[in-house]
Amino acid sequence: MTRKLVLASILTVFTLWSTWISLDQGYWGFLDVAFEGRWGSQVFLDLCIAITIAWGGLRRDAARLGISAWPYLIATPFLGSISPLAYLLHREFVKDRQAVAAGVAA
């Protein structure tokens, strides 16, 4: 329960903050920073590489738990880390359901 509460809190606060920034600066506002200088470009490219690597783990984990990874993979370029955070919360509920089902079956 604690893990779900922490994930839900992070997801909620980060989503609200990201929404506020997007409404204030515009959806494409992040590109100003990404291409402003070499450090901005490096951080942007680094995040793109990191999320691409994380997609592999998300796909394997989702397959193991019987969750469709595609909605999360497709949403990531549009929502950033909000999508993988939502997946992490979803997987906690699926793991709980599977644990309950395994307990009932035993």
Backbone bond lengths (Angstrom), bond angles and torsions (degrees), N, CA, C in turn:
res aa  C-N    CA-C-N  psi(-1)  N-CA   C-N-CA  omega(-1)  CA-C   N-CA-C  phi
1 M - - - 1.454 - - 1.525 110.85 -
2 T 1.328 117.32 -39.27 1.456 121.13 -179.66 1.524 110.85 -62.70
3 R 1.325 116.41 -42.76 1.475 120.71 179.95 1.528 110.43 -61.19
4 K 1.331 116.60 -43.17 1.465 120.34 178.37 1.524 111.14 -63.72
5 L 1.306 116.44 -41.35 1.467 120.75 179.95 1.529 111.04 -64.33
6 V 1.326 116.69 -42.97 1.471 120.61 178.51 1.522 110.22 -64.09
7 L 1.328 117.23 -47.90 1.473 120.71 179.47 1.524 111.56 -62.12
8 A 1.326 117.09 -43.16 1.467 120.63 179.74 1.530 110.54 -64.63
9 S 1.308 117.16 -38.28 1.466 120.65 178.67 1.523 111.31 -65.83
10 I 1.327 116.47 -47.62 1.465 120.60 178.62 1.519 110.32 -61.17
11 L 1.320 116.53 -46.50 1.463 120.97 -179.87 1.524 110.96 -60.21
12 T 1.307 117.56 -45.25 1.467 121.56 -178.53 1.523 112.01 -65.23
13 V 1.320 116.43 -50.82 1.470 120.25 -177.62 1.530 110.31 -64.00
14 F 1.325 117.14 -45.14 1.467 119.83 -178.20 1.526 111.25 -67.16
15 T 1.328 117.41 -37.95 1.467 120.68 177.98 1.522 110.69 -65.21
16 L 1.320 117.07 -44.45 1.471 120.23 178.23 1.526 111.13 -62.37
17 W 1.327 116.67 -44.76 1.464 121.13 179.39 1.523 111.13 -63.03
18 S 1.335 116.83 -45.08 1.466 121.38 178.79 1.523 111.52 -63.78
19 T 1.317 116.90 -39.65 1.471 121.11 177.96 1.525 110.29 -63.33
20 W 1.327 116.33 -44.82 1.463 120.71 179.14 1.534 111.05 -60.11
21 I 1.329 116.62 -45.37 1.459 120.75 179.50 1.526 110.30 -64.34
22 S 1.333 117.22 -43.70 1.466 120.70 179.59 1.523 111.96 -62.16
23 L 1.316 116.27 -40.83 1.465 119.39 178.41 1.527 111.35 -67.39
24 D 1.333 116.17 -35.60 1.461 120.90 -178.58 1.531 112.41 -77.81
25 Q 1.325 116.70 -43.41 1.469 121.51 -173.00 1.530 113.71 -102.68
26 G 1.312 116.82 -11.99 1.464 120.53 -174.70 1.512 110.71 92.44
27 Y 1.322 116.02 151.66 1.467 120.94 -176.06 1.528 111.62 -59.05
28 W 1.316 117.52 -39.94 1.466 121.40 -175.97 1.523 113.09 -89.84
29 G 1.330 118.01 9.32 1.457 122.32 -178.11 1.517 114.07 -58.88
30 F 1.317 117.78 -28.64 1.460 120.86 -179.10 1.519 111.94 -64.37
31 L 1.326 117.30 -23.90 1.464 119.41 -179.10 1.524 111.71 -67.63
32 D 1.329 117.26 -27.74 1.464 120.15 176.19 1.528 110.26 -59.10
33 V 1.304 116.40 -44.74 1.465 120.90 179.74 1.523 110.48 -72.81
34 A 1.325 116.85 -41.10 1.466 121.06 -176.17 1.526 112.05 -61.13
35 F 1.313 117.06 -32.88 1.462 119.67 -176.17 1.524 113.13 -112.69
36 E 1.327 116.42 13.23 1.464 121.30 -178.58 1.524 112.41 -70.41
37 G 1.277 116.94 -38.65 1.462 121.36 -178.72 1.509 109.55 -156.83
38 R 1.311 115.45 -178.95 1.471 118.60 -178.12 1.522 112.36 -65.05
39 W 1.346 117.73 -36.88 1.463 118.75 179.18 1.524 111.18 -67.64
40 G 1.314 117.08 -40.35 1.462 120.09 176.98 1.513 111.33 -60.08
41 S 1.332 115.71 -43.61 1.473 120.41 178.23 1.520 111.17 -65.07
42 Q 1.343 116.49 -40.34 1.461 120.17 -179.05 1.522 110.97 -64.31
43 V 1.336 116.89 -44.57 1.464 120.62 -179.51 1.527 110.15 -65.01
44 F 1.320 117.49 -43.19 1.461 121.23 179.07 1.529 110.86 -61.15
45 L 1.327 116.96 -47.57 1.470 120.55 179.71 1.524 110.70 -65.52
46 D 1.334 117.57 -39.46 1.454 121.80 178.18 1.532 110.99 -60.12
47 L 1.325 116.35 -43.57 1.466 120.04 178.26 1.527 111.58 -65.17
48 C 1.324 116.63 -38.66 1.471 119.99 177.40 1.525 111.19 -62.78
49 I 1.324 116.53 -43.28 1.472 120.84 178.49 1.525 110.18 -65.16
50 A 1.323 117.29 -45.13 1.471 121.00 -178.51 1.520 111.44 -61.26
51 I 1.331 117.33 -43.42 1.466 118.85 -178.09 1.531 110.72 -70.34
52 T 1.326 116.98 -32.59 1.465 119.96 177.00 1.527 110.10 -64.63
53 I 1.322 117.44 -41.32 1.464 121.38 176.95 1.534 109.73 -65.35
54 A 1.327 116.83 -42.91 1.470 120.63 -179.60 1.524 111.91 -62.83
55 W 1.334 117.09 -30.93 1.462 120.03 178.38 1.530 111.71 -56.48
56 G 1.325 117.20 -37.25 1.467 120.11 179.39 1.519 111.48 -60.56
57 G 1.322 116.34 -46.70 1.468 120.28 178.01 1.512 112.16 -64.93
58 L 1.325 116.24 -39.68 1.467 120.18 178.86 1.526 109.90 -62.79
59 R 1.328 116.95 -44.41 1.475 120.00 -179.75 1.524 111.63 -61.54
60 R 1.339 116.60 -45.51 1.479 119.90 179.65 1.521 111.30 -63.76
61 D 1.331 116.65 -44.42 1.458 121.10 -179.27 1.530 110.85 -64.53
62 A 1.316 116.33 -43.18 1.466 120.29 179.40 1.526 110.90 -62.65
63 A 1.327 116.87 -42.27 1.473 120.33 178.80 1.527 110.44 -62.36
64 R 1.327 116.62 -41.17 1.475 121.30 179.94 1.526 111.50 -62.94
65 L 1.346 116.31 -35.10 1.462 120.72 -177.23 1.533 113.16 -94.44
66 G 1.322 117.19 -3.52 1.464 120.16 -179.53 1.522 113.35 76.87
67 I 1.324 116.88 28.21 1.464 122.20 178.65 1.523 108.05 -104.44
68 S 1.312 117.44 139.35 1.456 120.39 174.62 1.524 108.79 -74.62
69 A 1.327 116.31 121.37 1.470 121.28 -178.93 1.524 111.99 -81.58
70 W 1.321 117.41 -22.17 1.470 120.47 -171.69 1.521 115.14 -56.29
71 P 1.319 120.70 -43.12 1.474 117.92 178.85 1.530 112.72 -58.85
72 Y 1.309 116.75 -36.85 1.457 121.11 -179.73 1.525 111.56 -74.02
73 L 1.324 116.83 -39.57 1.458 120.61 178.86 1.526 111.09 -66.48
74 I 1.320 116.58 -42.51 1.468 120.90 179.75 1.525 111.23 -67.53
75 A 1.325 117.31 -37.93 1.465 120.86 -177.10 1.527 113.44 -74.56
76 T 1.323 117.92 -23.91 1.461 120.52 -174.37 1.533 114.22 -57.84
77 P 1.332 120.58 -45.91 1.474 118.00 179.06 1.533 113.31 -62.20
78 F 1.313 117.35 -23.68 1.470 121.51 -178.62 1.522 113.17 -93.60
79 L 1.338 116.30 -31.13 1.464 120.58 -175.29 1.523 113.49 -113.59
80 G 1.319 117.24 -6.51 1.461 119.93 -178.00 1.516 111.54 66.44
81 S 1.320 116.03 -141.32 1.463 120.21 -174.73 1.520 113.61 -71.90
82 I 1.313 118.18 -6.79 1.474 120.38 174.86 1.528 109.86 -59.27
83 S 1.319 116.53 -39.16 1.457 120.29 -178.80 1.535 112.86 -65.64
84 P 1.332 119.77 -51.86 1.477 118.35 175.85 1.529 113.35 -62.51
85 L 1.328 117.76 -33.10 1.466 119.64 175.59 1.529 110.56 -63.27
86 A 1.325 116.54 -41.97 1.470 120.18 177.13 1.532 110.23 -62.59
87 Y 1.337 116.58 -39.57 1.464 119.93 177.27 1.530 110.65 -61.03
88 L 1.334 116.95 -45.63 1.472 119.77 -179.24 1.525 111.61 -59.10
89 L 1.319 116.86 -39.22 1.462 120.29 177.24 1.532 110.46 -68.15
90 H 1.334 116.96 -44.11 1.468 121.84 178.59 1.534 110.38 -57.59
91 R 1.329 116.25 -44.88 1.469 119.63 -177.26 1.525 111.89 -63.45
92 E 1.337 117.99 -31.52 1.464 120.25 177.40 1.526 111.30 -64.70
93 F 1.325 116.69 -40.52 1.468 119.96 177.22 1.524 111.10 -67.02
94 V 1.336 117.08 -39.66 1.472 120.67 178.62 1.522 109.89 -65.40
95 K 1.322 117.88 -43.62 1.467 120.73 178.75 1.523 111.15 -61.33
96 D 1.321 117.38 -39.75 1.471 120.34 177.17 1.527 110.98 -63.36
97 R 1.335 116.60 -44.80 1.476 119.83 178.54 1.513 111.34 -61.49
98 Q 1.337 116.50 -41.49 1.465 120.03 179.46 1.524 111.24 -66.28
99 A 1.316 117.04 -36.71 1.465 120.70 178.92 1.532 110.38 -66.65
100 V 1.329 116.06 -41.80 1.461 120.57 177.73 1.524 109.93 -64.02
101 A 1.340 117.16 -44.31 1.463 121.05 179.47 1.518 111.40 -63.06
102 A 1.335 117.57 -39.80 1.460 121.72 178.54 1.523 110.66 -67.15
103 G 1.326 116.89 -37.18 1.469 120.96 177.99 1.521 111.98 -67.45
104 V 1.328 115.96 -37.44 1.463 121.21 179.60 1.519 109.33 -70.62
105 A 1.327 116.06 -38.60 1.460 120.77 -177.52 1.532 111.44 -71.80
106 A 1.330 117.11 -26.68 1.466 120.13 -175.31 1.486 113.73 -76.08
